[in-house]
Amino acid sequence: MNYQLPNINYQLPNINYQLPITNYQLPINQMPSPVGHTFAGICGFVLARPHIAWHQETRLLLGSVLLTNLPDIDILPGLLLLGNPGAFHRQATHSLIVAAVIGIFVAWLVGRWRLNRLRWGIWAALVYGSHIILDMLVADPTAPFGVQALWPFSLEYFISPITIFARFDYFNPELGMVRTILSITNVLGILWEIVVLTPLLGLAWYGFGKTDGRKPLAR
């Protein structure tokens, strides 16, 4: 008996399966540009200028601009550790509580120079806090929206219901940091900040910046 097994030509089905492509991007910064924050610092300088001696104006200007840009120091840990400036941005340093602490520190500091601690402390807190307020006025298209304004008591993000500034991006992983900063979107945003903040600076200068009869904020 000559028996042969049937010739079974069986092939496994061709399954062409691809994993879904996830277009994931690291967090991108939403904030006014350093130009906008510097305008706020100049406003702080103008308001305090009548209360200092003329030879102290340069130091006051530099101090005011430094204070109003200081909250953005939180881009450094993300940039140095992760290569992403936005990793820790708009968190602890963008808190009104921290602004109050800065005011207390400045009040203690100027007390050594026999200046009015309360007034200079309030001034410093407001100048630092102006950064937080401006950031809350930025159109933020991606969650989390706004800043952690009440850190460390709350990790919730807060944003104004009315936003007037475009976002300024420090970093987009598709472009790199330098190309992101120099993008046309950022340039247009800076021009808009100048348009909005220049009248406020002019109001501060002509309304409160007169130096006739300087009255130092002393004890």
Wavefront OBJ file of the C-alpha trace (Angstrom):
o trace
v 0.000 0.000 0.000
v 1.602 3.218 -1.199
v 0.139 6.032 0.903
v 1.359 9.616 0.796
v 0.435 12.411 3.124
v -1.422 15.239 1.445
v 0.699 18.189 0.373
v -0.446 20.998 2.577
v 1.005 24.346 1.513
v 0.057 26.537 4.412
v 1.469 29.951 5.025
v 0.992 32.138 8.034
v -1.014 35.241 7.282
v 1.036 38.321 6.527
v 0.231 40.663 9.344
v 1.551 44.154 8.670
v 1.155 45.798 12.045
v 2.813 48.980 13.105
v 2.836 50.532 16.518
v 1.053 53.870 16.647
v 3.308 56.863 16.270
v 3.113 59.189 19.227
v 4.091 62.768 18.519
v 5.277 63.686 21.985
v 6.980 66.911 22.794
v 8.636 68.022 25.967
v 6.976 70.937 27.724
v 7.327 74.264 25.948
v 7.533 77.561 27.818
v 4.653 79.983 27.850
v 5.563 83.397 29.214
v 6.202 86.995 28.227
v 9.689 87.523 26.853
v 12.544 88.917 28.975
v 11.888 92.184 27.153
v 8.397 92.422 28.636
v 9.625 91.586 32.121
v 12.450 94.111 31.767
v 9.875 96.789 30.923
v 8.166 95.956 34.216
v 11.505 96.234 36.004
v 12.104 99.661 34.480
v 8.663 100.717 35.719
v 9.693 99.601 39.203
v 12.859 101.655 38.893
v 10.941 104.737 37.768
v 8.555 104.516 40.722
v 11.399 104.284 43.242
v 13.766 106.693 41.489
v 12.533 109.872 43.219
v 13.392 108.338 46.587
v 17.097 107.686 46.078
v 20.194 109.779 45.476
v 21.120 110.293 41.837
v 24.376 108.332 42.137
v 22.389 105.252 43.220
v 20.144 105.181 40.148
v 22.232 102.690 38.165
v 22.241 100.181 41.010
v 18.507 100.625 41.515
v 17.825 100.069 37.809
v 19.927 96.911 37.694
v 18.374 95.627 40.909
v 14.839 96.254 39.685
v 15.430 94.540 36.327
v 17.092 91.616 38.104
v 14.173 91.229 40.511
v 11.537 91.210 37.816
v 13.402 88.582 35.753
v 14.485 86.495 38.750
v 11.506 84.060 38.700
v 12.719 82.666 35.377
v 15.823 81.301 37.083
v 13.832 78.065 37.224
v 14.678 77.384 33.569
v 18.275 76.603 34.560
v 17.710 73.246 36.344
v 15.737 71.868 33.411
v 18.245 73.197 30.887
v 21.309 71.867 32.714
v 19.880 68.540 33.888
v 17.427 67.580 31.141
v 18.217 69.852 28.222
v 14.682 71.240 28.471
v 14.266 74.749 29.945
v 10.554 74.173 30.508
v 10.877 71.098 32.728
v 10.516 73.014 36.010
v 9.293 76.337 34.679
v 6.365 78.324 36.173
v 6.483 76.428 39.449
v 8.088 77.381 42.784
v 9.767 80.621 41.740
v 6.517 81.843 40.168
v 4.711 81.999 43.501
v 3.288 85.075 45.191
v 4.426 83.495 48.450
v 8.008 83.593 47.194
v 7.456 87.233 46.186
v 6.522 87.986 49.793
v 9.649 86.184 51.020
v 11.756 88.258 48.628
v 10.142 91.393 50.042
v 10.974 90.328 53.594
v 14.579 89.644 52.626
v 14.956 93.041 50.941
v 13.360 94.727 53.963
v 15.961 93.111 56.203
v 18.746 94.050 53.792
v 17.911 97.743 53.433
v 17.511 98.045 57.192
v 21.277 97.808 57.391
v 21.447 100.996 55.317
v 18.949 102.839 57.519
v 16.242 102.841 54.853
v 12.541 102.298 55.418
v 12.189 98.532 55.631
v 8.431 98.384 55.092
v 8.338 100.548 51.974
v 11.327 98.969 50.280
v 10.115 95.499 51.199
v 6.739 96.189 49.603
v 8.467 97.649 46.549
v 10.645 94.553 46.110
v 7.699 92.173 46.522
v 5.684 94.097 43.927
v 8.540 94.219 41.417
v 9.153 90.481 41.784
v 5.417 89.804 41.750
v 4.967 91.768 38.520
v 6.661 88.876 36.741
v 4.053 86.457 38.066
v 1.168 88.726 37.091
v 2.500 89.133 33.551
v 2.903 85.373 33.192
v -0.723 84.909 34.233
v -1.737 87.227 31.383
v -0.141 85.017 28.721
v -2.298 83.032 26.300
v -1.324 79.512 27.340
v -2.538 76.902 24.798
v -1.317 73.781 26.590
v -1.930 72.383 30.058
v -1.011 73.120 32.761
v -2.295 76.649 32.250
v -0.646 79.543 34.078
v 1.696 79.448 37.077
v 1.799 77.882 40.530
v 0.964 81.217 42.140
v 0.316 79.790 45.623
v 3.201 77.339 45.884
v 4.013 75.655 48.320
v 0.489 75.737 49.764
v -1.040 74.682 46.456
v 0.369 73.007 43.354
v -2.560 74.267 41.280
v -1.831 76.469 38.286
v -3.537 79.856 37.990
v -4.131 81.950 34.877
v -6.083 85.126 34.207
v -9.446 84.672 32.448
v -8.332 87.504 30.155
v -4.964 87.088 28.434
v -3.286 89.873 26.480
v 0.192 88.551 25.689
v 1.338 85.930 23.220
v 3.530 83.149 24.534
v 7.302 83.391 24.280
v 8.924 80.013 23.656
v 12.409 79.225 24.877
v 12.498 75.675 23.611
v 10.848 73.515 20.982
v 12.468 70.078 20.565
v 11.799 70.136 16.820
v 13.670 73.424 16.331
v 16.213 73.581 19.128
v 16.625 76.375 21.649
v 18.366 79.009 19.493
v 16.000 78.711 16.515
v 13.019 78.721 18.866
v 14.097 81.950 20.582
v 14.741 83.668 17.233
v 11.490 82.513 15.635
v 9.196 85.009 13.939
v 6.466 84.161 16.454
v 8.671 85.291 19.322
v 9.721 88.464 17.500
v 6.095 89.438 16.889
v 5.286 88.667 20.519
v 8.067 90.970 21.699
v 6.800 93.780 19.474
v 3.324 93.355 20.957
v 4.734 93.524 24.495
v 6.468 96.787 23.624
v 3.214 98.203 22.249
v 1.285 97.260 25.400
v 3.872 98.125 28.044
v 5.347 101.349 26.632
v 2.289 103.448 27.625
v 2.510 102.038 31.165
v 6.176 102.958 31.327
v 5.388 106.445 30.060
v 2.645 106.823 32.662
v 5.030 105.779 35.419
v 7.735 108.129 34.168
v 5.609 111.248 33.773
v 3.238 110.535 36.635
v 5.572 109.294 39.348
v 9.133 109.584 38.093
v 9.837 113.229 38.828
v 13.026 113.682 40.809
v 12.472 117.275 41.955
v 12.898 117.401 45.701
v 13.995 113.811 46.197
v 12.666 112.278 49.407
v 14.613 109.155 50.361
v 12.594 106.303 51.820
v 14.494 106.463 55.089
v 13.382 105.658 58.593
l 1 2 3 4 5 6 7 8 9 10 11 12 13 14 15 16 17 18 19 20 21 22 23 24 25 26 27 28 29 30 31 32 33 34 35 36 37 38 39 40 41 42 43 44 45 46 47 48 49 50 51 52 53 54 55 56 57 58 59 60 61 62 63 64 65 66 67 68 69 70 71 72 73 74 75 76 77 78 79 80 81 82 83 84 85 86 87 88 89 90 91 92 93 94 95 96 97 98 99 100 101 102 103 104 105 106 107 108 109 110 111 112 113 114 115 116 117 118 119 120 121 122 123 124 125 126 127 128 129 130 131 132 133 134 135 136 137 138 139 140 141 142 143 144 145 146 147 148 149 150 151 152 153 154 155 156 157 158 159 160 161 162 163 164 165 166 167 168 169 170 171 172 173 174 175 176 177 178 179 180 181 182 183 184 185 186 187 188 189 190 191 192 193 194 195 196 197 198 199 200 201 202 203 204 205 206 207 208 209 210 211 212 213 214 215 216 217 218 219
